Amino acid sequence: MYDYLIVGAGLFGSTFAHEMTKLGKKCLVIDRRQHIGGNIYCEKVNGINVHKYGAHIFHTSNKKIWEYVNQFAEFNNYVNSPIANYHGELYNMPFNMNTFTKLWGVVTPKEAMEKIESQKSILNGKEPQNLEEQAISLVGEDIYRKLVKEYTEKQWGRDCKELPAFIIKRLPVRFTFNNNYFNDPYQGIPIGGYNVIIEKMLEGSDVKLGVDYLKEKDKYDSMAKKVLFTGMIDEYFNYNLGNLEYRTLRFENEVLEDVDNYQGVAVMNFTSHEQEYTRIIEHKHFEFNDCKGTVITKEYPSAWKLGDEAYYPVNDDRNSNLYKEYEELAKKEKNVLFGGRLGQYKYYDMDKVIDAALDMVEKEKANI
């Protein structure tokens, strides 16, 4: 008999398992996939750690979380400085003085601010009603048209006028020549890839892979006193209230043995409809790897359908309200906890995943 059955060997489930094991609790961790790590799993290809489910760059402003994750791996000093490609025109991201100088020929921050302010005037000071108006209110029309509009439409599969304003509450805009995408003081990639972290977190737990919990629910429920479910909350309840919406991703990998440096940057966003994919990841640049050849991944977003991997929750009013109904059902489940991006229908950065898992651990301690 286990104290906890943890459904999902991703970052949330693994953090919870690690902490509970330290407290002397016996944990069984199961996962539908054939590997641990969830979406941060890395696959070694020709000496390169490939981020199998898209780019994952650890960043946080929370010193406690940074120190926590550093106990499992040493981090390099990778700084996320993506490039935006619009019909072959290359622009620095986040939007900064390098972007503004190339776009408008401005030289000073004052000139850049004035340019953005003049372009925002198209809204006549009205409250933004959709994503398009919200973006223009933040960065002006030129940046919106070239670097936001079509990229966002590919990402969400809808016209920007049909998307709610709150999706882009803020866009990183800097009136300096700093290309660091994140403002967080702590940032990097674990040396050796994210698997190093998950493997250490799961030491002391029993792990079974290739297991579909919901198909054998009674069997696995009988093996533990309590369950932590990190899968899709609506799937747990057999979509009884209807299904929540998600966006999914398709990844197209290419191993280029005769090319040592394909694009010169780890992340390049393609911001027009000219390409169906939203970005190309060149994985070796995450770890300053100088081995021969390279591996690139093209990322294609699409609408989720039953049976697909769910990546991003669609947090509009309809889905937020439906999630609240599922959340009420979840509260009535005896000895079942729901956590993580899918279990809580919430977009989480990695540091927030760890923080939320540790918060759940603290609540569990009160019941022990």
N, C-alpha and C positions, 0 to 999 in steps of 0.2 A: 504494500500500500504506500503510495507516494503522498506527500503533503500537498504538492502542487503538480497538476498537469498543465504545461504551458504550450499552447497551440500557436506555433510560429517561432522560428529560430532567428528572427530578425533582431534589430537593435533593441527594441523595447522588451521583447521576451527574454533576450539574452541578459540584459541588464538586471531584470527582475530575478531571473534564475541565479545569477551570480550573487546577488545580495541575499536571497533566501538560503542559498547553500552556505553562505558565511554564517548565517544564523542557525545552522544545523538542520535545516529543512531538506527533505529529500524531494528532488525535482525530476520530472520526466518532461523533456522538451521534444515535441514532434513537429514536423513540417511537411507540407505537401510536396515541396520541391526536393530534389535529390542533393541539396547542399544546404549548409547553414549560412546565416548572414542576411537572408532576405534580399532587399534591393541593393545593399552595399557590398554584396559578394563580388570578389575579384577573381578572374580566371587568368592563369598564367599562359601567355601565348608568346612563344619565341623570346622568352626572357622579359616580357613586358606584362605588368599587372593591368589587365583590361577590366575596366568598370563595366561589368556585364549588363547592368540595368541603368546605364546613364551616368553622367559625371556626378561624383559625390566629393565635395570639398568641405572639410570640417572647419567651421568657424563659429566663434562664440564671443560674447562679451562677459560671460559668466566665468570668473576665475575658478570657482569651485568645480564646475563641469570640466573645464580645461585640465585642471589637476587630476580630476577623476579619470578622464579618458587616457591621460598620459601614463597612468600606472600600467596600462596594458600594451602600449606601443610607444616607440619614439617617433615623433613627428618631424617631417622636414619643414623647410621654410617656404613652401609653395605659396604664392600670392595669386589669387584669381584675377586675371586681367584679360577678359575675353575681347574678341574683335567682332564687330558687326560688318557683314558683307552685303552691300546693297547694289546689285547688278555690277559687281566687280569693284565698286567704291568701298574702301576699307575705313572704318571709323572705330575709335577707341570707345570702350565701355568701362565703367559707367560714363554717362554723358558728362564730359569735362572740358577743360580748355583745349585739350588736343582735338576733341570732337568739334568744338565751336570754331576753332581756327581753320580746320580743314573745310568745314561746311560753309562758313560765311567770310573767312578771311579776317575775322576780328583778332585783335592782339591783346586787349585788356579785359579783365573780368567785367569792368563797367560796360564795355561795348557789348559783351555777350549778354549781360543782364538786360540791357536796353533792347537788344534784338528779340529776346524771348518775351519781354513785356509787350513789345509792339505786336508780336504775333498772337499773344493771348487776347488782345483787344477784340478779336473776332467774336468772342463770347459775350462782349458787352457787360462783363461782370456778373453774368447770371450763374446760378448754382448748377454745376454739371449734372446732367440727367442720365448720361450713359458713359461708357468707357472712353469713347472718342473725345467727348467734351472734357472729361476728367484729365485725359492725357494732354490735350491741348492747353488746359489750364495750368499744367505743371511744366511743360517743356516747349510749348509753342507748336505752330503748324509744321514747320520743316522737319523737325526731329520726329514728330508724330508720323508724318507721311512716309518718311524714309526708313525709320528704325523701329517703329512701334506697331503701326497699323497692320501690315500684312503678316508680320511675325505673330502677332497676337491672334489674328484670324486663323492662321494655321494651327496655333496652339489649342484654341478653343472650338474651332470648327464653326464659328459664327461671325457675322459682321460685327464690327466694333460698336456700331450704333445699337445693336441688340444685346450687348453685354452690359451688366450693371457697373456703375461707376466705381463701386467699392473694390472691384478686383484690382484696380491700380490706385490704391490709396496714396501711394507715393512712388516716385521714380527717382533713383539715385542721380542727382544733379550736383556737380561740384564745379566751383569756379576756381579750380586749381589744376595743375598738370599732373595730378595723381591718378594713375590708372588702376589702383587697387579697388576692385568692385565692392568689397565689404568694408564697412566701418569698424568691424569688430577687431579688437587688439590681438586676439588669438586665432591663428589660422594655419592650416597645413594639411598634409596628406600623411597618413601613417606609413612609415618605411616598411616595405614588404606587403603593403595593401591592408585592406580592412579585415581580411580573414584572420590576421594576427590577433586583432582585438576580440573578435567573436569567439575564436578558439579558446582564448584565455578566460573569457567570461563564462564559457560553458564547462570549464574544468570542474569536475565533481558532480555534474548533472548527467543523467542518462539521456541519450539522444537517439531518436529514431526518425529516419528520413523516408520520403516517398510515401507518407501516410496521409490519407484523406480523413481527417477527424470526423467530418460531418457524415461520412458514409459508415463510420464505425463508432458513432457517438456513444452509444450505450456501453460498449466494450471499454472505451477509454475513460469515460466518466466513472466507471466502477473501479478504476485503478487509482483514483486520487480523492483526497478529501475536498480539494478545491480546484477550480479551473480558471486559468487566465487565457482568454480568447483574444487573439490579435488579428483575426481575419475580418472579413466584411461583416458588419453587424447585421445588415439586411439578409445576407445569405444564412447567417446563424439562425434567423427566424423564418427561413424558407421563403423570404420575400412576401410574407403574409400581408404586409401593408403596402406592397408595391416596391419596386426596386429603386434604390438611390442611383443617381447618375455619377459616372466617373469618366475620366479621360484615360485612354490607354496609349501605350507607345509600342512601336515596332522598331527593332534595331537591325541595321544592315551592316555587318562587319566585313572589313577587307584587310587581309594581311598583305602588305606591300614589301616584299623581300628585297626589291631593288631600289627602294626609296628610303633614305634615312631620316628625312625631315619633310613631311608632306605640306604642312601649312604654317609651321613656325610658332604655333600657339596651341595650348591644350583644347581651348574651346573657341570655335568660330560660329557665330550665329548668322543664319542666312535670312534676311529680313524682307525678302520679296516673295511673291507667288511663283517666281521663275523656277524655284526649287520646291519640291514637295516637302523635303525635310526641313526641320527648323535649325538644326546645327550639326556640325561635324566635330567629333571628339578625337583628338590624337593623343592617345593614352600615355605615351612615353614621356610627354612633357610634364606630366604630373609629378614625376619622380626624377627628372633630370637624367633620364636613362640615355646613355650614348651607345647602346648596342646597335648592331646592324639591322636595317629594315625598320618598319614601323607598322602599327595597327591603327586603323581609323574606324569610327562608327558613325553612321548616319542615323539620325533620330527622326522618326516619322510619328507625329501624334495622330490619333484618330478617335472616333466615338467608341465608347465601350459597349460591348454586347455580352450577353450571358456566355460564360466560358473563357472570356478574355481575362488577362491580368489587369487588375484595377490599380492605377497609379495616382491619379489626382482626383480628389473629391470636387464636385461642381457645387460650390457653396453659394448658390442663389437662394432666393426666398423659398421656392418650392422644396428644394432638397433640404434646406436647413430646418424647415418645419417638419418634413417627413422624418429626418433624423431625430428630432425631439420626441416624436412618437415612438420610435424604436428605442430611444434612450429610456423612456418610461417602461417599456417591456423589459429592458435589460435590468432595471432596478428590481424587478420582481423575480428574476432568476436566482434561485437559491445556490449559494456557493459558487457563483460564476462572476469573474471580473472581466471587463472589456477594456482593452488598451491599444495604443498605437494609432497609426494613421487611418487604418481601415476600421478598427474597432471603435474609434471615437470620431470617425468621419471628419478628419481634420488634417490640413496640410501642416506637417511638422518638419522643421529643420532638424538635423541630427542631434544638435545640442539640446533642443527642446524635447526630443524623444527621450533622451537619457534623463533629463530633469523630470519629465512626467512619470517615467518608470520609478525613479527614486522617490517621488512623491507618493506613488501608490504603495511602495515598500513601507514608507513611514506610517501610512494608514493601516497597513496590514499588521505592523508591529504592535499597534494599539490593541489589536484583537488577539494577539498571541498570548 
